[in-house]
Each structure stands twice: as structure tokens, then as C-alpha cells.
Amino acid sequence: MEQTTERTILTAATRIDVHVHFLPDAYLRAAAAVGLTSFDGGIPIPSWSPEAALEFMDRQGITAQVLSVPSPTAHRLTGTAGAPALARRLNDAAAQVIEQHPSRFAALAHLPLPDVDAALAEIAHALDVLRLDGVILATNYDGSHPGEPALEPILAELDRRHATVLLHPTTPVCFAQTGLGRPAPLIEFVFDVARTVTHLIYTGTLTRHPHLKIILPHAGGAVPALAWRISTFAAQPALTPGTDLTPDTVSAQLRGLYYDLALGANPHSLSTLLETADPSHLLFGTDYPFSPEPLITANAHGLRDYPGITDSVHRLIEADNALPLLPHLAARLA
């Protein structure tokens, strides 16, 4: 009966939600064990269940959600030594949700970084055994950003696999000095995305690993607003040692990234984003359950109401662009 119901829903729904978080019991227990009552400087911890998520999806015309664990990462809850076991439990929990609702959910694997060896083992387990559709990487692990030598084996393995990677912000190490008493997602998250993207480009990491399919959340955070600066400054060899980067190649790398529109489908964000990225690299996202549903509804309307985006482009953004990035989900939907 469940399979029939899901197929019926799919005939009417049109959206693939690539930016969604889930909070399994193992994650909530780990957060409670270290005394967290909010996340990232004051964000309330929402409730989550598969049943509530399905009801939300049906109200919003969403075909499927791509689950990922939010910030903070496993190692910030358990320490580096405990992160591998917690990451395994989280990924197994995601796989169980998918097994119960195969045409409504996919997932991105959580990795126990900064433990590189354990993270490589978890990539193999999550992608080969559990058949999850990619991974989620934090913008930093105790101040170590993707693009630094310590994390090179992870990016090399993900590039070898042509993996989909959601680059998700987390609280930066400078937060105590720069947060001004406000939660990190307000300002710091969008800048840590830009900081990490600049680092990935300026270190030549994206040049070395051209097969990574990287998704930036929230319309790229501060990246579109800084795209001209990031590209233009690449003309100074002192800033990009050991690379052959030029402003044109950097602009091309920025266009090669994917951008989800969670909290980003508004005139302020879209006007700069569409100067940086092609609509073929824009994706639908909600940031459920952290974003209130009225804000999610307004964000969806913002995309539909933005001038110059045709119905066919809406279809690309809301569903079709995502499917090549999510091969297992695409196969189940087919």
C-alpha cells in the first residue's frame, strides 16, 4: 500500500529538495550528552520525524528530500575518537529511512572528519554498501577547511567517485570574536561558505579534482556577491601560488558549482546569483526543518515570481537539475 501511495504522490509533485536535515535519535542523544540545547550559537533544535517530513513534503509539492545531518558535526559532539561510531549510526539511520520510503528520501553521508582514515572507510560504507547519493562536508573542521593538505585524501577519493558533495556551513573558529552574540547562521555561515570556496579555488583543489559535483547552500552564501573579487584577484600570482588560475578560469569554476536556493529565492540573492551561475546549476532547497514553513513557502513563491524565469527553467531548478546528481534516487523514481 505504501508503494502505491508514494507513486500516486509522485504524479503530482514536482520538486526535489536537496537541502534538508534530519535529526535521528543518535544525533539528538549525542547533542544532549554534551549539554546542547541549541545549535551554532542559539538556533533552536527542531523536532523531526519521517512522518512529519512526509506531511510537509505533501503540503509543499515535494517529490523527495535529500537528508543530511546538520551542523554541528559528529566530532564536535563526541570528540574525534567518538566520531566514527556516531557517523556510522547516523548513516545507517538515513539508510533505514530510505528503505522505509524509497521514493521519498535520499541521503548524503556524514563523515567522521577530521579523522581522515575513518572518513575514507565511511565513504566506502555509505556509498558502496548503503548506496547513499553523496556526502556532506562541513566548511571547516576545527578551523581546517577543505582545500588544505590534511583533507586532500578525502577530496581525491570523492573526485575519483565523481561524488556529489553538499558543502555545508558550520560555526567558524573565530565565532567568539566575530559573532557579536548572534547565531552563526545569521552572518558567519554565508561567509564560511565563501571562505571555503575561495580556498578550494586558490589552492588549485578544484583544478585537481574536476569531477567533484559540489553544491553550495543558500544561493551560495556570500559567493555570488564576492564572485568578481574572487575571480579578479586570481590574476595576482602571489595569491594563487603553484596554479595556472586566471580570472576567466576562476569564473568558470564558480559556474561549475551547484547552488541550492534554500532561503535564497529572493530578488537580492537571485540577481547576483544569476550573474555567477547558469540556471542549469540551480537546485531547489528548503533547509527543513530549521526554516519555518511560511518562510519556505515564501521562498518557493519568490522563485516562481522572479521575472524572466520560464516554466521550463522552473522545472529544471525544482527537479530536473538535481536528478543527475542523485543517481540512486533517480533510479528509484524511474
Secondary structure, DSSP 8 states (H G I E B T S, - for coil): -HHHHHHHHHHH--EEEEEEE---HHHHHHHHHTT-SEETTTEE-----HHHHHHHHHHHTEEEEEEE--SS-HHHHH-TTTHHHHHHHHHHHHHHHHHHSTTTEEE-EE--TT-HHHHHHHHHIIIIIS--S-EEEES-BTTB-TTSGGGHHHHHHHHHTT-EEEEE----TTHHHHSTTS-GGGTHHHHHHHHHHHHHHHTTHHHH-TT-EEEESGGGTTHHHHHHHHHHHTTSGGGSTT----HHHHHHHHHHSEEE-TTT-SHHHHHHHHHHS-GGGEE----BTTS-HHHHHHHHHHHHHSTT--HHHHHIIIIITTGGG-HHHHHHH-
